[in-house]
Amino acid sequence: MKRRLGMILCAALCVSACGQESEPAAEPTAIGVTEAAALTQAPSSIPTPASTESPSAAPTETSAPTVGLTTEPTTVPTGEPEVKEEEMTSKYVKSGDVNKLAYANFGLVAQKGTLEKVIYTAKDYSRDGGEYEKVAYVYLPYGYDAEDTETKYDILYLLHGGNDNEKWYFGDENSERDLKKLLDNMIANGKMKPCIVCTPTYQNKYCPDVMKSIKFFHEELTKDLIPVIENRYHTYYDGENAKASRMHRAFGGFSLGAATTWWTFENCLDEVAFYMPVSGDSWCICQAGGKSRTKDTVKDLEEAVERQGYGAEDFFIYYGCGAAGDIAYANVTPMVNEMMTGNYIFQDGVNYSYHMVKSCGHDTNTIFTTLFNGLPLFFEHEESKEAE
């Protein structure tokens, strides 16, 4: 029997309807392809907080205050949404808008994790299966001991957006970028359990078609990347069978990385139980399928769950997107609304949770806020384990 996702106490947020943009043109807009000029010009490194948002990127909301960014790194911010005691009934939060995270407040802490570069051999699954070398970066939390084989760690695989690579989140082994500061602080302050984070790339230097690269990346993930990374580090992987450790593995990505996440969801429930798409809809039916073929796209996701032999209790999706200034918003919104109808396998607050990040666009504010709020909900807790 498969493990069921257990329930423990956590806050539930009220559902808030997303606004609609103008009517779509005759040809649907596809983020990262027909809007390549907007998406593929993303910076090759994480920008500073001041540069991640344009004042006109999204309308100003007045329903709730936005957590402001500060220039002086001090302590972990406390400006999270108010918790209502009567709603604390589930491990997973229900869908609802969230405020931008003041991640500039995350300064350096004494308990710092480390970064390592891993070179591995991958196949070109998009074409002829030829082998070539690829690079991934791995974040190891503070306290990770290569000699301690008894302590096991959960792991998140996190993909970048268009026209970037495996260095986009962390830089290299000598960098101290904002994502590393965020993880160090969250772990040091008990916001989340220590976990490993691996940042590979879907880019395939032998394949000029990025759509093929993201479509087939799940093959590389399961056949090439997981065995190398998880045999090297102390995860729950037993060396051969990723299915046995699926409850300790997550996959997420931003923009084109989000599209890759939906492909992974449709093909890798045996290996991965937790998913975090950020600012991107499913393209499994067609490009921009969340907007142009909304019902078909959501139905296809549901059928993929059933086809892989799983049910509503066997996965969890924490879905994030920026406000109307996010170029993915127009594609994500109809897909989210369809998933929220209750006619599908997706159950709000049970196996699915969507959050629009107020006043944010297609930028790192949206990514980091989604990670900050969603990552602590991932992975199996000791309290929720059930017998096989």
VMD Tcl script that draws the C-alpha trace (Angstrom):
set ca {
  {0.00 0.00 0.00}
  {1.09 3.55 -0.63}
  {1.51 5.90 2.29}
  {-1.26 8.45 2.75}
  {-0.34 12.06 3.29}
  {-1.04 12.68 6.98}
  {-2.60 15.70 8.66}
  {-1.08 17.82 11.43}
  {-1.89 21.30 12.72}
  {-1.23 24.30 10.45}
  {-2.98 27.54 9.47}
  {-5.61 27.63 6.72}
  {-6.01 30.77 4.66}
  {-9.23 31.94 2.99}
  {-9.61 31.53 -0.78}
  {-9.38 34.79 -2.70}
  {-10.49 35.09 -6.32}
  {-7.85 36.07 -8.87}
  {-8.48 38.94 -11.25}
  {-8.78 38.41 -14.99}
  {-6.68 40.02 -17.69}
  {-7.89 41.14 -21.11}
  {-9.33 38.69 -23.62}
  {-6.68 36.43 -25.20}
  {-5.59 37.02 -28.75}
  {-6.44 34.57 -31.50}
  {-3.17 32.78 -30.91}
  {-2.63 31.92 -27.21}
  {0.33 33.55 -25.53}
  {2.94 31.07 -24.30}
  {5.32 32.17 -21.60}
  {8.90 31.53 -22.51}
  {8.14 30.88 -26.20}
  {5.96 33.50 -27.88}
  {6.83 35.85 -25.03}
  {10.47 34.89 -25.20}
  {11.60 38.51 -25.14}
  {10.01 38.91 -21.71}
  {10.97 35.59 -20.17}
  {14.28 34.55 -21.65}
  {15.96 37.81 -20.77}
  {15.90 36.83 -17.11}
  {19.17 37.65 -15.29}
  {21.81 34.96 -15.10}
  {22.09 35.50 -11.36}
  {19.71 36.26 -8.51}
  {19.24 40.04 -8.39}
  {19.21 42.06 -5.20}
  {15.77 42.66 -3.68}
  {15.68 46.25 -4.89}
  {16.04 45.15 -8.51}
  {13.50 42.32 -8.55}
  {10.37 44.42 -8.87}
  {9.30 47.33 -11.00}
  {6.93 49.83 -9.32}
  {4.47 49.29 -12.16}
  {4.78 45.51 -12.24}
  {1.49 44.90 -10.46}
  {-1.46 46.88 -9.09}
  {-1.31 47.99 -5.48}
  {-3.60 46.03 -3.18}
  {-5.08 47.66 -0.12}
  {-6.78 44.66 1.46}
  {-3.69 43.72 3.46}
  {-0.34 45.39 4.12}
  {2.67 44.20 2.17}
  {5.74 43.25 4.15}
  {8.35 45.82 3.20}
  {11.93 45.14 2.17}
  {14.71 46.54 4.31}
  {18.27 47.36 3.43}
  {19.81 46.20 6.70}
  {19.92 42.42 7.20}
  {18.76 41.85 10.76}
  {16.50 39.06 11.87}
  {13.95 36.70 10.35}
  {10.83 38.69 9.38}
  {7.64 38.13 11.32}
  {5.16 39.72 8.92}
  {3.34 36.52 7.95}
  {-0.43 36.42 7.42}
  {-2.47 36.42 10.62}
  {-3.44 32.97 11.85}
  {-7.03 32.34 12.89}
  {-7.15 29.70 15.62}
  {-10.46 28.20 14.48}
  {-8.96 27.43 11.07}
  {-5.98 25.44 12.39}
  {-7.21 22.04 11.30}
  {-4.86 20.80 8.61}
  {-1.21 20.25 7.88}
  {-1.71 21.98 4.55}
  {-2.92 25.55 4.13}
  {-5.88 26.31 1.93}
  {-5.44 28.55 -1.07}
  {-5.20 32.29 -0.52}
  {-3.15 35.35 -1.35}
  {0.08 35.95 0.58}
  {2.24 38.99 1.20}
  {5.66 39.45 -0.34}
  {8.41 38.06 1.86}
  {10.91 40.56 3.21}
  {13.78 38.26 2.38}
  {16.31 41.09 2.53}
  {15.98 40.61 6.29}
  {17.68 37.25 5.99}
  {21.27 38.06 6.83}
  {24.10 35.63 7.41}
  {23.72 33.28 10.35}
  {26.34 31.29 12.19}
  {24.72 27.99 11.22}
  {25.51 28.10 7.52}
  {25.00 25.34 5.02}
  {27.46 24.54 2.25}
  {27.32 24.23 -1.54}
  {28.87 21.53 -3.69}
  {29.21 21.08 -7.42}
  {28.29 17.68 -8.85}
  {29.19 16.54 -12.37}
  {27.10 13.68 -13.69}
  {26.44 11.87 -16.96}
  {23.05 12.40 -18.59}
  {21.44 11.18 -21.79}
  {19.77 13.30 -24.44}
  {16.27 11.85 -23.99}
  {14.82 14.51 -26.29}
  {16.58 13.03 -29.32}
  {18.99 10.12 -29.76}
  {19.92 9.25 -26.18}
  {23.53 10.30 -26.60}
  {25.47 10.78 -23.35}
  {27.08 14.01 -22.16}
  {28.23 15.65 -18.93}
  {26.03 17.99 -16.91}
  {26.43 19.99 -13.71}
  {24.15 20.39 -10.68}
  {24.69 22.34 -7.47}
  {23.75 20.91 -4.10}
  {22.93 22.77 -0.89}
  {23.79 20.80 2.24}
  {22.22 22.13 5.46}
  {24.23 23.12 8.51}
  {25.21 20.02 10.46}
  {25.37 17.71 7.45}
  {28.13 15.18 8.15}
  {29.39 12.99 5.34}
  {30.50 10.42 7.93}
  {27.10 10.23 9.61}
  {25.27 7.57 7.63}
  {22.44 7.28 10.15}
  {20.96 10.76 9.63}
  {18.81 10.99 6.49}
  {17.67 14.12 4.68}
  {14.69 15.05 2.52}
  {15.57 16.58 -0.84}
  {14.14 19.23 -3.17}
  {15.08 19.46 -6.86}
  {14.61 23.07 -7.99}
  {14.70 24.31 -11.59}
  {15.38 27.82 -12.93}
  {13.44 29.77 -15.55}
  {14.06 30.56 -19.21}
  {17.54 31.19 -20.60}
  {19.28 30.42 -17.30}
  {21.19 27.47 -15.88}
  {22.08 25.49 -12.79}
  {23.92 28.46 -11.23}
  {20.91 30.78 -11.19}
  {19.76 30.06 -7.62}
  {23.00 29.50 -5.73}
  {25.82 30.68 -7.97}
  {28.78 28.39 -7.36}
  {30.42 26.78 -4.34}
  {31.86 30.11 -3.20}
  {28.68 32.17 -3.46}
  {26.45 33.47 -0.68}
  {23.31 34.36 -2.59}
  {19.87 35.13 -1.21}
  {18.43 31.62 -1.58}
  {21.22 30.17 0.54}
  {20.65 32.87 3.17}
  {16.95 32.09 3.10}
  {17.46 28.36 3.64}
  {20.12 28.90 6.32}
  {17.79 31.21 8.25}
  {14.70 29.02 7.89}
  {16.58 25.99 9.19}
  {18.44 27.87 11.95}
  {15.19 29.41 13.21}
  {13.17 26.20 13.10}
  {10.92 27.26 10.21}
  {11.67 23.98 8.43}
  {13.51 20.71 8.89}
  {17.04 20.57 7.43}
  {16.90 19.34 3.85}
  {19.10 19.06 0.78}
  {18.35 21.25 -2.26}
  {19.65 20.33 -5.70}
  {19.58 22.85 -8.57}
  {20.14 21.17 -11.96}
  {19.22 22.52 -15.39}
  {16.80 21.29 -18.03}
  {19.09 22.85 -20.65}
  {20.44 20.31 -23.10}
  {23.41 21.65 -25.07}
  {22.78 19.17 -27.88}
  {19.11 20.06 -28.28}
  {18.24 23.56 -29.57}
  {14.52 23.02 -28.84}
  {13.91 24.07 -25.22}
  {10.37 22.67 -25.37}
  {11.78 19.18 -25.93}
  {14.28 19.71 -23.14}
  {11.64 20.55 -20.53}
  {9.27 17.85 -21.78}
  {11.83 15.08 -21.36}
  {13.72 16.33 -18.31}
  {11.79 13.98 -16.03}
  {13.57 11.09 -17.76}
  {16.95 12.56 -16.87}
  {15.73 13.25 -13.33}
  {14.72 9.68 -12.57}
  {17.31 7.78 -14.59}
  {20.43 9.93 -14.31}
  {20.18 12.63 -11.63}
  {18.46 10.99 -8.64}
  {20.74 7.94 -8.61}
  {23.89 10.10 -8.66}
  {22.80 12.76 -6.15}
  {21.06 10.48 -3.70}
  {23.69 7.78 -3.68}
  {26.28 10.46 -2.97}
  {24.41 12.19 -0.14}
  {22.48 10.87 2.86}
  {18.90 10.83 1.61}
  {16.16 8.22 2.08}
  {16.98 6.65 -1.29}
  {17.95 3.02 -0.89}
  {20.34 2.98 -3.83}
  {17.96 1.42 -6.31}
  {14.30 2.14 -5.63}
  {13.19 5.78 -5.64}
  {9.56 4.78 -5.11}
  {10.19 3.66 -1.55}
  {11.44 7.15 -0.67}
  {8.97 9.26 -2.70}
  {7.55 10.87 0.45}
  {10.97 12.42 1.10}
  {11.43 13.95 -2.35}
  {10.11 17.18 -3.90}
  {10.38 18.86 -7.29}
  {9.76 22.48 -8.19}
  {10.62 25.14 -10.70}
  {10.04 28.70 -11.85}
  {8.49 29.71 -15.19}
  {9.78 27.18 -17.75}
  {10.90 25.25 -14.68}
  {7.24 25.26 -13.58}
  {6.20 23.83 -16.94}
  {8.84 21.15 -16.34}
  {7.34 20.56 -12.91}
  {3.95 19.75 -14.42}
  {5.59 17.32 -16.86}
  {7.31 15.70 -13.87}
  {4.01 15.48 -12.00}
  {2.42 13.70 -14.96}
  {5.20 11.11 -15.15}
  {6.99 10.76 -11.81}
  {4.51 10.17 -9.00}
  {6.35 6.93 -8.35}
  {9.45 8.93 -7.44}
  {8.18 12.32 -6.23}
  {5.28 13.11 -3.86}
  {5.66 16.90 -3.45}
  {5.55 19.58 -6.17}
  {6.12 23.35 -6.27}
  {5.38 24.99 -9.65}
  {5.99 28.76 -9.51}
  {4.66 31.16 -12.17}
  {3.90 28.61 -14.84}
  {0.95 26.55 -16.10}
  {0.91 23.02 -17.48}
  {2.01 22.61 -21.08}
  {1.45 18.86 -21.14}
  {-1.46 19.21 -23.60}
  {-0.06 22.20 -25.49}
  {1.90 25.39 -24.90}
  {0.02 27.72 -22.56}
  {-2.47 24.91 -22.03}
  {-3.63 26.34 -18.75}
  {-5.07 29.29 -20.67}
  {-5.93 28.00 -24.14}
  {-7.23 24.52 -23.23}
  {-7.99 24.89 -19.57}
  {-10.47 22.05 -18.97}
  {-8.47 19.59 -21.08}
  {-5.26 20.52 -19.26}
  {-6.68 19.99 -15.77}
  {-8.41 16.78 -16.84}
  {-5.14 15.54 -18.26}
  {-3.40 16.15 -14.92}
  {-6.13 14.21 -13.12}
  {-5.89 11.31 -15.57}
  {-2.12 11.27 -15.13}
  {-2.58 10.67 -11.41}
  {-4.95 7.76 -12.05}
  {-2.79 6.38 -14.86}
  {0.18 6.15 -12.49}
  {-1.93 4.27 -9.96}
  {-2.30 7.03 -7.38}
  {-5.14 8.94 -5.76}
  {-5.91 12.25 -4.07}
  {-4.13 11.26 -0.86}
  {-0.79 10.48 -2.51}
  {0.66 13.88 -3.44}
  {0.75 17.56 -2.48}
  {1.14 20.60 -4.76}
  {2.02 24.04 -3.40}
  {1.44 26.39 -6.34}
  {2.64 29.99 -6.40}
  {2.37 32.89 -8.85}
  {2.91 36.63 -8.86}
  {0.07 39.13 -9.20}
  {-1.21 40.59 -12.50}
  {2.26 41.93 -13.29}
  {3.56 38.36 -13.58}
  {3.60 37.36 -17.26}
  {2.46 33.88 -16.19}
  {-0.63 35.22 -14.41}
  {-2.89 35.14 -17.48}
  {-2.04 31.47 -18.08}
  {-2.06 30.34 -14.45}
  {-5.32 32.00 -13.35}
  {-7.81 30.03 -15.51}
  {-6.02 26.78 -14.73}
  {-6.16 27.52 -11.00}
  {-9.83 28.44 -11.17}
  {-10.60 25.18 -12.97}
  {-8.63 23.12 -10.44}
  {-10.60 24.84 -7.66}
  {-14.00 23.83 -9.03}
  {-14.07 20.64 -6.98}
  {-14.82 18.52 -10.03}
  {-11.34 17.04 -10.12}
  {-9.00 15.01 -7.95}
  {-7.43 18.23 -6.60}
  {-8.65 19.10 -3.09}
  {-7.87 22.51 -1.65}
  {-5.93 22.25 1.60}
  {-5.60 18.48 1.25}
  {-3.39 17.80 -1.76}
  {-3.31 21.21 -3.40}
  {-2.79 24.83 -2.36}
  {-2.50 27.93 -4.57}
  {-1.11 31.31 -3.49}
  {-0.84 34.55 -5.45}
  {1.99 36.71 -4.08}
  {0.71 40.25 -3.70}
  {2.51 43.09 -5.47}
  {4.98 40.70 -7.11}
  {5.68 39.82 -10.71}
  {7.74 37.29 -12.64}
  {10.65 37.66 -10.24}
  {12.54 36.35 -7.25}
  {10.09 37.92 -4.80}
  {7.51 35.41 -6.01}
  {9.95 32.49 -5.98}
  {11.30 33.10 -2.49}
  {7.91 33.87 -0.94}
  {6.54 30.63 -2.36}
  {9.51 28.66 -1.05}
  {9.32 30.31 2.37}
  {5.65 29.44 2.82}
  {5.47 26.14 0.95}
  {8.67 24.24 1.68}
  {7.91 23.79 5.43}
  {4.75 21.90 4.42}
  {6.63 19.33 2.39}
  {7.85 15.86 3.28}
  {6.54 13.16 5.52}
  {6.36 13.83 9.24}
  {6.94 11.15 11.85}
  {3.51 11.88 13.32}
  {1.76 11.17 10.01}
  {3.32 7.87 9.06}
  {0.98 4.95 8.47}
  {1.79 1.30 8.16}
  {2.41 -0.08 4.72}
}
mol new
graphics top color blue
foreach p $ca { graphics top sphere $p radius 0.5 }
foreach p [lrange $ca 0 end-1] q [lrange $ca 1 end] { graphics top cylinder $p $q radius 0.2 }
display resetview
